[in-house]
Amino acid sequence: MTTIGDLHEDAVLVVTGSPQWAGELPLREPPGPEATLLIMDRQGDAIAFSGKVEYGQGIRSGFSIAIADELDLPLDSVRLILGDTDLVPYDRGTTGSVSTMTVGIQLRRAAATARRALVALAAEHWAVDAASLATSEGHVFLSGGPSRSISYADLLQGQNLRLPIPEDMTTKHAEDFVLMGRDAPRTDALARVTGEAKYSQDIVVDGMLHGKVLRPPSYGARPQQIDTAGAERVPGFVMVVREGDLVGVLCEREDAAEQALAAIRVRWQEDLELPSDSDLLGLLKEKAGETIILREEGSPAEGFAQADHVLEGSYFVPYVANAPMETSTAVASWDGEKLTVWSGDRSPFGVRDELARALDMSEDRIRVIAPEVGGSFGTKGTYGVAHEAALLSKAAGRPVRVAHSRAEEFMWGTVRPAAFFEIRSGFQADGKIVAWEYTAYHTGDRPQRGQRGADTPYNTPNVRIAVADSESPLRAGSYRSLGCAANHFAREVHIDEIAASLKMDPVELRLMNLTHPRLSRVLRQTADRFGWDSGRTESSGGIGVAIGYDAGSFVAQCVELVVERRNVRVRRVVAGIDCGLVVNPEGVRNQVEGSIIMGMGTALREAVEFDSGRLLNPVFSRYRIPRINDTPQIEVVMVGDPTTPSTGAGEPGIVPIAAAIDNAVYDATESRIRDLPIVPQLS
């Protein structure tokens, strides 16, 4: 396999720097040690390195476009190496919609460093002032015209440049962009549709065995007796592996491994006292831990006393499955000295570090490679399947592949935390909100999941925002936008209730209480594009609006839908987003459209059903995600300023959609639904 030494051997220009850079934006993590970010070879082509992972969000294309633009190279002269712990800079994971605003800007600075060096070489070659030179399409030429030019490849012959990124290195201004800000096709599209792109499930290693792991029938179940005799009689059986709590079978073929696993006889001890989904509302408050006050200003008590009206409401979102199309898969190969793992995980270095701890190995003896990943949405962030494959490979002394079934993915992956919200608002007759009390109860093991998006963007003088974590009967984890979408659902539905109680236009009410100029602008432009004020016919059903913020970006969505008997058909969505500089508009549209469709599922039908530690709907035939015929007409309006830094686009689009749909259902039916999903509650 390729090593970093192999790549450096062919490099004639190397740019090093910290893997993350955010300028004036706050970093959520330390920037990391100096590392190789970009190299150029004798042909004048560029290879860039990042610990980020491509799982469908389009960062491979976005990074490539940005690098090509800064270097003035043709797009097909840029290659990216992602998510290989032996080749790329350390990275804490592809999460939080921060790739473009952190790693993306640093790769641009690396490309700008290389371009400056190439211009300096040309200036020396021609004995002219560097200021008289310009670059385009992999060439340096005199600014007066292209008649005198030299290619990057010619300039780099005989060179061996090692360049750190200067602290003062700047990137192009928006008016100088050639590729950024314009639609571009995905650089990996052809490989994906032809099957050339390799996912974890496509990895085949010589001598590879197929492993299956014994799973409990319910959470907390413990084996009392295990009989593997039946498994050992299956043709193609190789061995049973027992490592601590892990019991696995290894076979020559995957179907044989499935048969062998099914042939194991187990007597289980189960905890029959575990709750069911019908108990969840009560559990959220009953099992709540310490309440964290996120913000407290003014005096809510005085605000309520002065308010003309006071409104109270409670809201609920259930557990939701991440449900990526590609189930978790890993291939591990142990050669006695080094462990190599191919795993479709969004945090290859996290997997490496966890494996090092679990296997008591040094990190330099473990290489984790993330191939193409078929969706994540917050899951694929644990090392479970990689750990299983690694243990089985070390036990067998041969490469081992472990692939989750769909039922395993549902049961043993993570789910979006369930949450319950209590909101009390005080407002004047003209719609001005003067008091706001908000308490959220989120299941989960990390407080920040529930805190994201809990604060209100509305200008309220008397406010108290509190979040409490509750014990979770399921494996709650990350989900697209963490708790932000759930928090926005509760808040944006409540805001609509205020408007309805005053018989006020919900867009007007929001604008009256907003002071953030970017959020106000995105709402105005979205409503205008939707035609909010143009009126409707009787057949147009209901319309709804909601706004939000996440990952430094601002969003607004207007929805038109029809409520049918036991069904909601979303016809049209206009989605506005301000995410600063847009590198690839088509990529942003892809992300917002995907977020909206995913959020439609959580709004209308999706909910994990469980009883006594067992999932009751762990298959797509019983867990209804949106299908192609559910997709509405979606228009994405980008209202950002290209002179402001890029911010997130992968998650903000999911934040307001559930509330916008819920508000449109109320507009169509005059029946307010405060608990998700909506469709099961329609009469």
C-alpha positions in Angstrom: 0.0 0.0 0.0 1.0 3.6 -0.6 3.0 5.3 2.2 3.6 9.0 2.9 7.2 8.3 2.0 6.2 7.2 -1.5 4.2 10.3 -2.0 7.0 12.6 -0.8 9.5 10.8 -3.0 7.7 12.1 -6.1 7.0 15.5 -4.6 8.9 18.6 -5.8 6.9 21.1 -3.7 5.5 20.3 -0.3 3.4 22.7 1.8 3.1 22.1 5.5 0.9 23.6 8.2 -1.6 23.0 11.0 -4.5 21.0 9.5 -7.1 23.4 10.7 -7.4 27.1 10.4 -10.4 29.3 11.1 -9.1 32.8 11.0 -11.3 34.8 13.4 -13.8 31.9 13.7 -13.5 30.0 17.0 -12.1 26.5 16.7 -13.9 23.7 18.6 -10.6 21.9 19.0 -6.9 22.5 19.0 -5.6 23.1 15.4 -3.3 20.0 15.6 0.4 19.5 14.9 2.2 20.6 11.7 1.7 18.2 8.8 1.8 17.9 5.0 -1.2 19.5 3.6 -0.4 19.7 -0.1 2.3 18.5 -2.5 3.0 19.1 -6.2 4.7 16.6 -8.5 6.9 17.1 -11.6 3.8 17.1 -13.8 2.5 20.2 -12.0 -0.4 18.3 -10.4 -1.5 18.8 -6.8 -2.3 16.3 -4.1 -4.0 17.6 -0.9 -4.3 15.7 2.4 -7.1 15.9 5.0 -8.3 13.7 7.8 -11.8 14.4 6.8 -14.0 11.7 5.3 -16.3 11.8 2.3 -19.6 10.2 3.2 -21.8 11.9 0.5 -21.7 15.5 1.7 -19.4 16.6 -1.1 -16.2 17.7 0.7 -14.0 16.0 -1.9 -15.5 18.2 -4.6 -15.6 21.3 -2.4 -12.0 21.0 -1.3 -10.8 20.2 -4.8 -12.6 23.3 -6.2 -11.1 25.6 -3.6 -7.6 24.2 -4.1 -7.8 24.4 -7.9 -9.1 28.0 -7.7 -6.4 29.2 -5.3 -3.7 27.4 -7.3 -5.1 28.4 -10.7 -5.0 24.7 -11.7 -7.5 22.8 -13.9 -9.9 20.9 -11.5 -8.8 17.6 -12.9 -5.2 18.3 -11.9 -6.1 18.2 -8.2 -6.4 15.0 -6.2 -7.4 14.5 -2.6 -6.3 11.9 -0.1 -8.8 11.7 2.8 -9.2 9.7 6.0 -6.1 7.5 5.9 -4.3 7.7 9.3 -0.9 6.8 7.8 -1.1 9.6 5.1 -3.1 12.5 6.4 -3.0 15.1 9.2 -4.6 14.2 12.5 -8.3 15.0 12.6 -10.9 14.6 15.3 -13.7 13.6 12.9 -16.0 14.8 10.1 -18.7 16.3 12.2 -20.4 19.6 13.0 -20.5 21.0 9.5 -17.2 22.7 10.1 -15.0 21.1 7.4 -15.2 24.0 4.9 -14.8 26.7 7.5 -11.7 25.1 9.1 -9.9 22.5 7.0 -11.2 24.1 3.7 -9.7 27.5 4.4 -6.4 26.0 5.5 -6.2 24.0 2.2 -6.9 27.2 0.4 -4.0 28.9 2.3 -1.7 25.9 1.4 -2.7 26.2 -2.3 -2.0 30.0 -2.1 1.4 29.3 -0.6 2.2 27.0 -3.5 1.0 29.5 -6.0 3.1 32.3 -4.5 6.2 30.0 -4.7 5.5 29.2 -8.4 5.1 32.9 -9.2 8.5 33.6 -7.4 10.1 30.9 -9.5 8.8 32.4 -12.7 9.9 35.9 -11.6 13.4 34.5 -11.0 13.4 32.6 -14.3 12.4 35.7 -16.3 14.2 38.2 -14.1 11.0 40.3 -13.7 9.0 41.6 -10.7 6.6 39.0 -9.3 3.9 41.7 -9.3 3.9 41.7 -13.1 2.9 38.0 -13.3 -0.4 36.2 -13.2 -1.5 32.6 -13.1 -4.1 30.6 -14.9 -4.8 26.9 -15.9 -1.5 25.7 -14.5 0.7 28.4 -16.1 2.4 31.6 -15.0 2.3 34.4 -17.6 3.1 38.1 -17.9 0.1 40.2 -16.9 0.2 42.0 -20.3 -0.9 38.9 -22.1 -0.5 35.1 -22.4 2.1 35.2 -25.2 4.9 34.7 -22.7 4.0 31.9 -20.3 5.6 28.9 -18.5 3.8 25.8 -17.1 4.0 24.8 -13.4 5.5 21.5 -14.6 8.4 23.3 -16.3 9.0 25.6 -13.3 9.1 22.7 -10.9 11.7 20.7 -12.7 14.8 20.1 -10.5 13.1 21.8 -7.5 12.8 20.4 -4.0 10.7 23.0 -2.1 9.5 22.6 1.5 7.3 25.5 2.5 5.4 26.2 5.7 2.3 28.3 5.3 3.2 31.9 6.3 1.2 33.3 9.1 0.2 36.3 6.9 -0.8 34.1 3.9 -4.0 35.4 2.4 -6.4 33.8 -0.1 -8.2 35.2 -3.1 -10.9 37.8 -2.8 -14.3 36.9 -4.1 -14.0 39.0 -7.2 -11.0 37.0 -8.3 -12.6 33.6 -8.0 -12.6 31.4 -11.2 -14.3 28.3 -9.9 -15.6 29.1 -6.4 -19.1 30.4 -6.3 -20.1 28.7 -9.5 -21.9 25.4 -10.0 -19.5 22.4 -10.6 -20.3 18.7 -11.0 -19.1 16.4 -8.2 -15.6 15.2 -8.9 -16.5 11.7 -7.7 -19.8 11.4 -9.4 -18.7 9.1 -12.2 -16.8 6.8 -9.9 -19.9 6.4 -7.8 -22.3 5.6 -10.6 -19.9 3.2 -12.3 -19.0 1.3 -9.2 -15.4 2.4 -9.3 -15.7 4.0 -5.9 -15.0 1.5 -3.2 -16.9 1.4 0.1 -16.0 -0.7 3.1 -18.4 -3.4 1.9 -16.4 -3.6 -1.4 -13.0 -4.2 0.3 -11.6 -7.7 -0.4 -8.2 -8.9 1.0 -6.5 -12.1 0.0 -7.4 -14.9 2.5 -10.2 -12.9 4.0 -12.7 -14.6 6.3 -16.2 -13.4 7.1 -17.2 -12.8 10.7 -20.5 -12.6 12.5 -20.9 -11.6 16.1 -23.4 -12.9 18.5 -25.8 -10.2 19.6 -28.2 -10.2 22.6 -31.9 -10.2 21.7 -32.4 -7.1 23.9 -30.4 -4.4 25.6 -28.8 -5.7 28.8 -29.4 -9.4 28.1 -26.6 -11.7 29.3 -25.8 -15.2 28.0 -26.2 -17.9 30.6 -25.2 -20.8 28.3 -23.8 -21.0 24.8 -23.6 -24.1 22.6 -21.6 -23.7 19.4 -21.8 -27.3 18.2 -24.3 -26.5 15.5 -22.2 -23.7 14.1 -19.2 -26.0 13.8 -21.1 -28.3 11.5 -21.8 -25.6 8.9 -19.9 -26.1 5.6 -17.2 -23.4 5.4 -16.9 -23.0 9.2 -13.5 -22.0 10.4 -13.6 -21.2 14.1 -15.5 -19.7 17.0 -13.8 -16.8 18.8 -14.4 -15.7 22.4 -12.7 -12.5 23.5 -14.2 -11.2 26.7 -17.9 -10.4 26.0 -17.5 -11.0 22.3 -18.5 -14.3 20.7 -18.0 -14.5 17.0 -17.9 -17.1 14.2 -15.5 -17.1 11.3 -16.3 -18.7 8.0 -15.0 -18.8 4.4 -18.2 -17.2 3.1 -20.6 -14.6 4.4 -23.7 -16.8 4.0 -21.9 -19.6 5.9 -21.1 -17.1 8.7 -24.8 -16.2 8.9 -25.8 -19.8 9.0 -23.2 -20.6 11.7 -24.4 -17.7 13.8 -28.0 -18.8 13.5 -27.0 -22.3 14.6 -25.5 -21.2 17.9 -27.9 -22.1 20.8 -28.0 -19.5 23.6 -29.9 -19.3 26.9 -30.3 -15.6 27.7 -31.1 -13.7 30.9 -33.1 -10.6 29.9 -34.2 -7.6 31.9 -37.9 -7.6 31.4 -38.3 -4.4 33.5 -36.9 -2.1 30.8 -39.3 0.6 29.6 -41.3 0.8 26.4 -41.7 3.8 24.1 -45.1 4.5 25.7 -43.2 5.2 29.0 -40.9 7.7 27.4 -42.6 11.0 28.1 -42.7 10.3 31.9 -39.1 9.0 31.9 -37.7 12.1 30.3 -38.5 14.2 33.4 -38.4 11.5 36.0 -34.8 10.4 35.0 -33.5 13.9 34.3 -30.2 14.8 35.8 -28.8 18.2 36.7 -30.4 21.2 35.0 -27.9 23.4 33.2 -28.8 27.0 32.8 -27.5 28.1 29.4 -28.6 31.7 29.6 -30.5 33.8 32.2 -31.1 37.5 31.6 -33.4 40.1 33.1 -36.3 38.8 35.2 -38.7 36.3 33.6 -41.1 36.7 36.5 -41.3 40.5 36.0 -41.6 39.9 32.2 -44.6 37.6 32.7 -46.2 40.1 35.1 -45.9 42.9 32.5 -47.0 40.7 29.5 -50.5 41.2 28.0 -50.6 37.4 27.3 -48.9 34.3 28.6 -48.7 31.1 26.6 -47.5 27.7 27.8 -46.8 24.6 25.7 -45.0 21.2 25.9 -43.5 19.4 22.9 -42.0 16.0 22.2 -39.7 14.3 19.7 -39.2 10.6 19.8 -36.1 8.5 19.1 -35.2 8.5 15.5 -32.8 6.1 13.7 -29.9 7.4 11.6 -30.7 4.7 9.0 -27.8 5.2 6.5 -28.3 3.1 3.4 -24.8 1.5 3.8 -24.7 -0.5 7.0 -21.5 -0.4 9.1 -18.7 -2.6 7.8 -15.1 -3.1 8.6 -12.2 -5.2 7.2 -9.3 -5.8 9.5 -5.9 -7.4 8.6 -3.3 -8.3 11.2 0.1 -9.4 9.9 1.7 -10.0 13.2 3.3 -6.5 13.3 0.7 -4.0 12.0 -3.1 -3.9 12.1 -4.8 -2.3 9.0 -8.5 -1.6 9.2 -10.8 -0.4 6.5 -13.8 1.1 8.2 -16.6 3.3 6.9 -16.3 5.6 9.9 -16.3 9.4 10.1 -13.4 9.5 12.5 -10.5 7.3 11.4 -8.2 8.7 14.0 -10.8 8.1 16.7 -11.1 4.5 15.6 -7.3 4.2 15.6 -7.0 5.7 19.1 -9.8 3.5 20.5 -8.3 0.3 19.0 -4.9 1.2 20.4 -6.4 1.4 23.9 -8.6 -1.7 23.5 -5.9 -3.9 22.1 -3.0 -2.4 24.1 -1.1 -1.5 21.0 0.9 1.6 20.0 -0.9 3.9 17.6 1.9 3.7 15.0 1.1 0.0 14.6 -2.5 0.6 13.6 -3.6 2.1 10.2 -7.2 3.0 9.7 -8.4 3.8 6.2 -11.9 5.2 5.6 -13.0 4.3 2.0 -16.0 6.0 0.5 -18.8 6.0 3.1 -22.5 5.5 2.2 -24.0 8.1 4.6 -23.5 8.8 8.2 -26.0 11.4 9.6 -24.3 11.2 13.0 -23.8 7.5 13.3 -20.6 5.6 12.2 -18.8 7.5 14.8 -18.1 4.6 17.1 -15.4 2.0 16.7 -17.7 -1.1 17.4 -17.6 -2.9 14.0 -13.9 -2.0 13.5 -13.1 -3.4 17.0 -14.9 -6.6 16.3 -13.1 -7.1 13.0 -9.8 -6.4 14.6 -10.3 -8.8 17.5 -11.4 -11.6 15.1 -8.5 -10.9 12.7 -5.9 -11.1 15.5 -7.5 -14.3 16.8 -7.6 -16.0 13.4 -4.3 -14.6 12.0 -6.1 -13.8 8.8 -8.0 -10.8 7.4 -11.6 -10.6 8.6 -14.7 -8.8 7.3 -17.6 -7.9 9.6 -20.7 -6.4 8.0 -23.8 -5.4 10.0 -27.2 -6.5 8.8 -30.0 -4.0 8.5 -31.4 -5.2 11.8 -28.0 -4.9 13.5 -27.6 -1.4 12.2 -30.9 -0.3 13.7 -30.5 -2.1 17.0 -26.8 -1.6 17.7 -26.2 1.7 16.0 -27.1 4.9 17.7 -30.4 6.9 17.6 -31.2 10.5 17.8 -32.0 11.3 21.4 -35.7 11.7 22.4 -36.6 15.0 24.0 -39.3 16.8 25.8 -39.7 20.6 26.0 -41.6 23.0 28.3 -42.0 26.5 27.0 -43.6 29.5 28.6 -43.7 32.8 26.8 -45.0 36.3 27.7 -45.9 38.8 24.9 -47.6 42.0 24.3 -50.7 42.6 22.2 -48.6 43.9 19.3 -46.6 40.6 19.3 -43.4 41.7 21.1 -42.1 38.9 23.2 -41.1 40.1 26.7 -40.5 36.9 28.6 -39.3 33.5 27.7 -38.7 30.4 29.8 -37.5 27.2 28.0 -36.6 23.9 29.5 -35.4 20.9 27.4 -35.0 17.3 28.6 -32.8 15.3 26.2 -31.8 11.7 26.5 -28.1 11.1 25.8 -24.7 10.8 27.4 -23.3 14.3 26.4 -24.9 17.6 27.5 -23.8 19.4 24.4 -26.0 17.3 22.2 -29.1 18.8 23.8 -27.7 22.3 24.2 -27.1 22.9 20.5 -29.8 25.3 19.2 -31.5 25.7 22.6 -30.9 29.4 22.8 -33.5 31.7 21.2 -32.6 34.0 18.4 -35.5 36.3 19.3 -34.7 39.5 21.1 -36.3 39.0 24.5 -35.3 41.1 27.6 -36.3 38.4 30.2 -35.1 35.0 29.4 -34.2 31.7 31.0 -32.9 28.8 28.9 -32.3 25.4 30.7 -31.3 22.0 29.5 -31.3 18.7 31.4 -30.0 15.3 30.3 -32.1 12.2 31.0 -31.2 8.6 31.2 -31.7 6.8 27.9 -33.1 3.3 27.6 -31.7 3.2 24.0 -28.2 3.9 22.6 -28.7 7.6 22.0 -25.9 9.3 20.0 -25.2 11.9 17.4 -27.6 12.8 14.7 -27.6 15.4 11.9 -27.5 18.8 13.8 -27.4 17.0 17.2 -30.2 18.5 19.4 -30.5 21.5 17.2 -33.4 20.3 15.0 -35.4 19.1 18.1 -34.9 22.4 19.9 -35.9 24.3 16.9 -39.0 22.2 16.4 -40.3 23.1 19.9 -39.4 26.8 19.7 -40.6 27.5 16.2 -43.9 25.7 16.7 -44.4 27.8 19.9 -43.6 31.0 18.0 -46.3 30.1 15.5 -48.7 29.5 18.4 -48.0 33.1 19.6 -48.8 34.4 16.1 -52.0 32.3 15.9 -53.2 33.5 19.3 -52.8 37.1 18.2 -54.2 36.4 14.7 -50.8 37.8 13.4 -48.9 36.8 10.3 -46.1 34.4 11.5 -43.5 35.9 9.2 -44.3 39.4 10.5 -44.2 38.2 14.1 -40.7 36.7 13.6 -39.3 39.8 11.9 -40.7 42.0 14.7 -38.7 40.0 17.3 -35.5 39.4 15.4 -32.5 41.7 15.7 -29.9 39.6 13.9 -29.6 41.2 10.4 -28.5 38.0 8.6 -31.3 35.9 10.0 -33.9 38.6 9.2 -32.5 38.9 5.7 -32.7 35.2 5.0 -36.3 35.1 6.3 -37.4 38.1 4.2 -35.8 36.7 1.0 -37.2 33.2 1.5 -40.7 34.5 2.2 -40.5 36.7 -0.9 -39.3 33.9 -3.1 -42.1 31.6 -1.8 -44.7 34.3 -2.4 -45.9 34.3 1.2 -47.9 37.5 0.8 -49.4 36.7 -2.6 -52.4 34.8 -1.2 -53.6 31.2 -1.8 -56.4 29.3 -3.4 -58.6 26.9 -1.4 -56.8 24.0 -3.0 -53.3 25.1 -1.9 -53.7 23.4 1.5 -51.6 24.8 4.3 -48.5 26.9 4.4 -45.9 27.2 7.2 -42.7 28.9 8.0 -39.8 28.3 10.4 -36.3 29.8 10.8 -33.1 28.6 12.4 -29.4 28.7 12.9 -26.7 26.1 13.2 -23.0 25.7 12.4 -22.6 29.5 11.9 -25.3 29.5 9.2 -28.8 31.0 9.1 -31.8 29.3 7.5 -35.5 29.9 6.8 -38.0 27.6 5.1 -41.5 28.0 3.8 -43.6 25.0 3.1 -46.8 24.3 1.2 -48.6 21.0 1.8 -51.9 19.1 1.6 -53.3 17.1 4.5 -55.1 14.1 3.3 -56.7 11.3 5.3 -54.0 9.9 7.5 -51.3 11.4 5.3 -49.5 14.7 4.6 -48.2 15.5 1.2 -45.5 18.2 1.1 -45.8 19.9 -2.3 -43.2 22.7 -2.2 -40.4 23.9 0.0 -38.5 27.2 -0.5 -35.3 27.1 1.7 -33.1 30.1 2.2 -29.6 29.7 3.6 -26.8 32.2 4.5 -23.7 30.1 4.9 -21.2 32.9 3.9 -18.9 32.2 0.9 -20.4 29.3 -1.1 -17.6 27.3 -2.7 -19.9 25.1 -4.8 -23.6 26.2 -5.1 -24.6 22.8 -6.4 -23.0 21.2 -3.4 -25.0 23.5 -1.0 -28.2 22.7 -2.9 -27.5 19.0 -2.5 -26.9 19.3 1.2 -30.0 21.5 1.9 -32.3 19.3 -0.3 -31.0 16.2 1.5 -31.5 17.8 4.9 -35.1 18.8 4.0 -36.0 15.3 2.8 -34.4 13.7 5.9 -36.2 16.2 8.2 -39.5 15.4 6.5 -39.1 11.8 7.7 -38.6 12.9 11.3 -41.5 15.3 11.1 -44.1 13.0 9.5 -43.5 9.3 10.2 -40.2 8.3 11.8 -40.0 7.0 15.3 -38.1 4.1 16.9 -40.5 1.7 18.6 -39.3 -0.4 21.5 -40.4 -2.5 24.4 -38.4 -4.2 27.1 -35.1 -3.4 25.5 -36.1 -4.7 22.0 -36.6 -2.6 18.9 -40.0 -3.4 17.3 -39.3 -1.8 13.8 -35.7 -2.5 12.9 -36.3 -2.8 9.2 -37.2 -0.4 6.4 -40.5 -2.1 5.8 -41.6 -1.0 9.3 -39.5 2.1 9.7 -40.7 4.5 7.0 -38.1 6.9 5.7 -39.1 9.3 2.9 -39.1 7.7 -0.6 -38.5 9.3 -4.0 -42.2 9.8 -4.6 -42.5 11.7 -1.3 -40.0 14.3 -2.5 -41.5 17.8 -3.0 -40.4 20.6 -5.3 -37.5 22.2 -3.5 -36.0 25.5 -4.3 -32.8 26.6 -2.4 -32.1 30.3 -2.2 -28.5 31.2 -1.2 -28.4 34.7 0.3 -25.0 34.8 1.8 -22.2 37.3 1.2 -19.2 35.8 -0.5 -16.9 38.2 1.4 -17.9 36.5 4.7 -16.2 33.2 5.8 -17.8 29.9 4.7 -20.0 28.3 7.4 -21.8 25.0 7.6 -24.2 23.7 5.0 -24.5 20.0 5.9 -26.8 20.3 8.9 -28.5 23.7 9.0 -31.1 22.6 6.4 -32.6 20.0 8.7 -33.1 22.5 11.6 -36.4 24.3 10.7 -38.2 21.8 8.4 -40.1 19.8 11.0 -41.5 23.0 12.6 -42.4 24.5 9.1 -44.3 21.3 8.3 -46.1 21.2 11.6 -47.0 24.9 11.3 -48.4 24.2 7.8 -50.4 21.3 9.1 -52.0 23.6 11.6 -52.7 26.2 8.9 -54.5 23.5 6.9 -56.4 21.9 9.7 -56.5 24.4 12.6 -55.4 21.4 14.8 -52.1 21.9 16.6 -49.8 18.9 16.9 -47.0 19.4 19.4 -45.5 15.8 19.3 -43.7 14.2 16.5 -44.2 12.3 14.2 -47.3 14.0 12.8 -49.0 11.4 10.5 -49.9 8.9 13.2 -51.8 11.6 15.1 -54.0 12.7 12.2 -57.6 11.6 12.5 
